[in-house]
Amino acid sequence: MKDLTQGSIAGHLVSLAVPTAAGMLFQTLYYFVDLYFVAALGDAAVAGVSAAGNVMFIVLALTQVLGVGTVALISHAVGRKDQQDANLIFNQSLVIAALCGLFVLVFGYLLAGPYLSAVAADAATIEAGRAYLFWFFPGLALQFALVAMSSALRGTGIVKPTMIVQVLTVLLNTALAPVLIAGWGTGHAMGVAGAGLASTIAIAGGVVLLSIYFGRLEKYVSFHPEEWQPRIAVWRRMLNVGLPAGGEFALMFLYTAITYWAIRDFGAAAQAGFGIGSRIMQGIFMPAMAIAFVVAPIAGQNYGAKRMERVRETFRVASVQCVGIMLGIMVLCQWRPEALVAFFSHDPEVIRVGALFLHLISWNFVMSGLIFTCSGLFQALGNTVPALLSSASRLVVYAVPLVWLTSQPGYDIEHVWYLSIAASAVQAVISVTLLRKQMRQQLGSPATQPA
């Protein structure tokens, strides 16, 4: 356990964000390795895997419910020096993880086909997406156990074990991807199905490694089978914080699904370009997201310890760091976006769409940095409803005009990206406004708080 209620806020942010960013970087390489080998299979394969990958937002929504609730409550317990409550929350998170994993397996296999039929550009894209998900669903189910354990560690201020496990799983996935996707060394190429299987095996390896760590090395929170009997009161506490945060990712799923639907008439190459551009964007966001990730345990522990001015300082310092990083990323995407996309595809149309997407959408990167930081503070304060409301505003501002635009003469794909920029600006303004109100309510006036 690491005490984050003492010492420099900036120092804590850096010391936790660096290993978190390293883990996220390797996690991004995880996706890029798959994308690199899948891209060699053609536009339909890339579009199918990208559209199927959007299902991950539903799984991420559920893992957010689990992860955010676990981090917030455990960090509060650590701040109060209440180890017993921290252990109870961790062990109940494992029970929820098992139930969520079973839910994903059952409903994933039932609903994947209808979803792909609704958003994919053609039959080849649908088939590629279906093959990928068939082998990836077991890994998505195991993701919940990984999130429960890593979130418990993050709530106690420990991030290095999770980073090490992420690095090892990425290395495993990198080794398996060419073997399973392209048939290196075996002569048996599974294609997109191999990408799903490689990810599943890597995630399973991560679950085993973190389980060994908890069994042998972790002391503050640990496995206690006697606490695995469902405790509805604890679940209610976790869900009160986690459900709105999960709702944010569910809205992201809808946001991305609407985008695929809106551009499907431009063909598989356009969907592939958007898919590659989105993956690149997610990857280069990782340094800023790492800062937002560690805001929750730092501010959460200080909130639990009633160090309110340190909570405010966490937001100030993290905002400056996030905005600075996002400005640098924006410059990169304004400079040579086509070079980033061309690494994954040589199709001129795919490169054109992906580069246009990155060039235009990069104008909202600074706003995204603020949104990430606000989300981390909402989690730390134990009230994630405002973050959900800001995400909902973004979806409404984006989706309603977009449905109308698709029926208009002269409708072009770049109109989608302009609309996305406007929607992100609205979300950023609402997020900051709601956070300032929340901080006044829960932290009091800055003038009345001790330093």
N, C-alpha and C positions, 0 to 999 in steps of 0.2 A: 504494500500500500504506500502511495506517495502523498504526503500532505501538501495540498496546493493552496492552503489558506495562509501560508507564510512565503516570504521571498518575493522576487520580482515577477510581476504578471507577464511582462515581455519575455523574461527568461523562461518561464513555464511554457508560454506559447511556443517558443522556438524549440525547447527541449522535447516537447511532446509532438509538435507538428513535423519536425524533421523525420523521425522514424515513421510517423503516420504517412507522410508524403512518400517516403521510400516504399512503404508497403503498397500504397495506392498506385505508385508508378509501376511497380511490378505487376499489380493487378491489371493495370491498363495494358501492359505488354501481353498479358494473358489474352486479352481480347484482340490485340493487334496481330499476335501470332496466328490465331484462328482466322482472322480476316485476311491476312496475307495469303494463306494457303487456300482459303475458300475463294478468294478473288480469281485464282487461276482456273476455277471451274466455270467461270462465266458470269454474266450479269444476272441471270435468273437465280443462280446460287447465292450471290451476294445479296440480292433483293430479298430472297426467301429467308436467309439467315438474319438479315437486318429486321425484317418484319416480325419474324419469330422472336428475335431478341427483345422486341418491345414487350413481350409477355413478361420479361424480367421485371418490368416496372410494377406489375401486379405482385410478384413475389417480393420485390423490394418494398412495396407498400406494407406487406405483412411483416417483413423483417424489421421495418421501421417501427411498427407498432410494438414489436418485441424489444428491439434494440434501444429505442429512445426511452421507453418506459423503464428499462433496466438501468441504463446509464443515469437517468435523472434521479431515480429513487436510491440507487446505490451511492451516487455522489452525495446526495443529501444525508444519507445514513453515515457515510464516512465523515462528512463535516460535523455531524452530531456525535461522532465517536461511538456509533451504535453498530458494532460488528454483528450482533445477532440478527438484526433486521436486514443487514446487507446479505448475510448468508441465506436468509429465508427468501429474499427477493431473487437471488441467483438461482436457487434450486427450483423455485416456482417457474422461473423463466425457462428452465430445461423442460418442464412438463408442457408448457405452452408450445415450445419448439417442436416437441414430438407430435402434438396434435396438429399444428400448422403444416408440418411436413406431410402428414397423411392427407390432409385437405388438398394440398397442391398436387399430389400424385393422382388422386381420384378425379378431381375436377379438371386438372390439366389435360389428361388424356381424353376426357369427355368433350372439352370445349375448344381444343386447339384447332381442329378442322374448321368449324364454323367461323372462328375468328379470322383465320388465314383466308378463307373464301371471301370474306367481307372486305379485306384491305389489299390483297395482293393483286398485281397487275395481270397475271396470266396463270395458266395451269402449271407451267414449269416452276414458277415462283412458289405456288402453293405446295407443290410436292417437295421442293427443297426445304421449305420451312417446316413441313410436317416431319420429314426425316430427321432434321436437326433436333426438334423438340422431343421426339420419341426417345432419343438417347440422353437428352439433357435434363429431362424432368427429374430423374433420381437425384442428380446433383443439386437441382434447385430445392428439392425437399431436404437434402442434407444441409443446405445453406443455413437453415434456422438454428441448428445446433452450433454451427460456427459463429453465428451472430450472437447467440446467448452467451457463449463463453468470452468472445472478444469484447462484448459490451460490458460484461461484468468487470473485466480487467480495465477497460477505459474508465469506468466509473470510479475505480480506485486509483486512477492516475497512472496506470501501467499500460504502455503501448508496445514496448519492444518485442515481447513474445509473439504478439499478433503479427507484427511486421515480419519477424523471422519466418513464421509459418506461411505468411502470404508469399514471401520470396521463394520458399521451397515448393509451394504448390505451383507457382508460375513456372519454375524450372522443370517440374514434372510435366506440366501441360505443354511446355515448349518442346520437351523431348518426345512427347506422345503425338503432338499434332501432325508432324510430317509422316510419322509412321502410320497413324490411323486415317488421316485425310488423304494423303498422297500415296500411301503404300510403300514408303521407303523401307527397304530391308526385308519386307514381307511379300511384296508383289500383290498385296490385297488392299486396294484403295477403297475405303468406305465413303469417300466424298464428304458431304456435309454431315452425314451421320457420325463420321469419325470426329468431327469438331465437337459435337455434343457429347460423345463418349469420353473424349480426352478431358473435357471440362468436368464431367462427372467424377472420373477417377481422381483428378487433382483435388476436387473439393472433398472427396472422401478421405484422401490422404491428409488434408488439413484438419478435418475433424478428429482423426486418430491422433495427430501430433498434439493438438491443443488439449485433448483428453488426457494424454500422458503428462503434459505440463501441469494440469490441474491436479492430477492424481499424485504427483511426486514433488512438485516445487511450490505451488501456490498455497499460501497459508491464511491470508485474510478472508477470502471466500473460497469455498471448496465443496466437493460433492458430499451431500448428506441425504442418503436415501430415505431416512425417516421423515424428511421434509418434502418428499415428492407427492404426498397425498394432496390433491387439489385444495387450495385455499382461496375460496371465491373472493374474500375480502382483499387479499393481496392482488388477485387478478384485476379487481376493480380499480385499485390504485394504479396499477401499471397501465391499464387500458385508458384511464382518464387522461394520462399524459401521452400514451403511444398512439391511440386511435386517430386523433387529428393529424399527427405526423405521418401516419400511414396513409391517411386520406390525401396528403400532398402527393405521394407517389402514385396513388390511384389516378389522381388528376393528371399527372405527367403521362401515364399510360394513355389516357383519353386524348391528351394533347398530341402525342406522337401518332396515335392511331388515326386521328382526324387529319393529320398532315399526310400520312401515307394515302389515305382515302382521297384527299384533295389533289394529289399529284399523280395518281395512278394512271390517268389518261395520257400522261406524258411518257409512259412506258417504263419497262423494267430498268433501263439505263438511268432514268431520272431517279427512281426509287433507290437504285444502287448508289448513285452519287450522294443522295441525301443520307443514306445509311452510313456510308464511309465518312462523310462530313460530320455526322452526329457522333460517331465513335471517336474521331479525331478530337472533336470539341470536348467530349467527356474526358478524354485522356489528358489534354492540356489544362483542363480545369483542376486537375488533382492537387497541385500545390495550394491553391486557394481553398479548395474543399477540405484539405487537411487541417488548415487553420480553423475553419468553421467546425470541423469535427471535434477539435480539442477545446473549443470554447465551452461546450456543454459541461464536461467534467470540471474544468477550472472554475467557471462561474457557478456551477452547481454545488461544488464543495464549499465555496465561499458563501453562497446563499444559505446552505445548511448550517454554516457556522455564524450566520448573521453578520458577515463582513460585507455590508451592502456597497460601500464605496469601491471595494475591490471588484465587485460584480460590474459596476459601471466602468471601471478602468479596463476590465477585460474586453468589454464591447468597444471602447475607444481604440485600444491598441490593435485588436483584431481587425477592426474596420480599416484602419490605415494600412495594415499589412495586406489584407485581401485586395483592396483597391489598387495598391501598388503592383501587386502581382498581375492582376487582371489587365492593367494598362500595358504591361510588357507583353502579355499574350495577345492583346488586341493588335499591337504593332506587328507582331509576327504574322498574324492572319491577314493584315492589310498588305503586307510586303509580298509574300510568295505563297498564297494559299494553294495554288495549283501544284506546287512541288510536294506539298504534304499529301494531296490526294493521289498524285501520280505514283507514289510509292506503292499504292495498293491496287491500282488499275491503270491499264494503258489505253482503255477505251476513251476516245476524245469526248464523247457525250457525258460519260460518267465523271471525267475530270472537270468538264465545264460546269456541270451542276454542283458537284461537291465544292469546287473552288468558289463559285458564286455564293453558295450557302455560307461558307466560312468568311468570305470577304464582307458580306452584308451583316451577318448575324454577330460578327465580332464587335459591332457598335454597341451591343447590349452587355458586353462582358463586365464592365465596371458595375453596372446595375445588378448583374448576377452576383458579383462579389458581396455587395451589400445585402442582397437577399439571403445568401448563404449565412452571413454573420448574424443577421436578425434571427434566422431559424435556429441557430445554435443557442442564442440567448433565450428564445422562447422555451427551448427544451430545458435549459438550466433552471428557468423560473418555474418549471412544472406546468406550464399552460401553453399548449401548442395550437389551440383553437385559432388565435390570430394568424398564425402562419398558414393554416388551412384556408382561412378566409381570403388572404392575399393571393394564394394559389388559385382559388376559385375565381377571383376577379380576373386573373390573367386568362383563364380558360374561356370565360364569357367574352371578354374583349377580343379574343382571338377567334373563337369558333363561330360565333354568330355572323360577323362580317365575312368570314371565310366561306361559309356555306352559300352566302349570297354571291360572293365573287365568282365562285366556280361556274355559275350559270350566266355570267356576263360575257359579251363579246370582247375580245382582246385580252381575256384572262391569261396571265403568264405566270410561270413558276416563281419569278422574283417577287411578285405581289405577296406571296405567302411569307417570304422572309421579311419584307417590310412590315407586314401586319404583326409578325412575331416580335419585332423590335418594339413596336408601339405597346404591345401587350406586356412585355417585360418592364417597360418604363412605368406603366401603371402599377404593376405588382411591386416594384421597388418603392414607389412613393407610399403605397398603402402599408407595406411591411414596416418601413421606418416610422410612419405615423402611429401605427398600432403598437410598435415596440416602445416608443416614447411614452405612450399612455400607460402601457403595462408596467414600465419601470417606475413611473410616478406612483402608481397604485401599490406596488409590492415593495419598492425600495425606499419610498419616501422622498423628501426633498434632499438634494445633494448637500445643501447647506446645513442640514441637521444631522448628517452622518459623520461619524468619526473617521479619520484617515486610516 
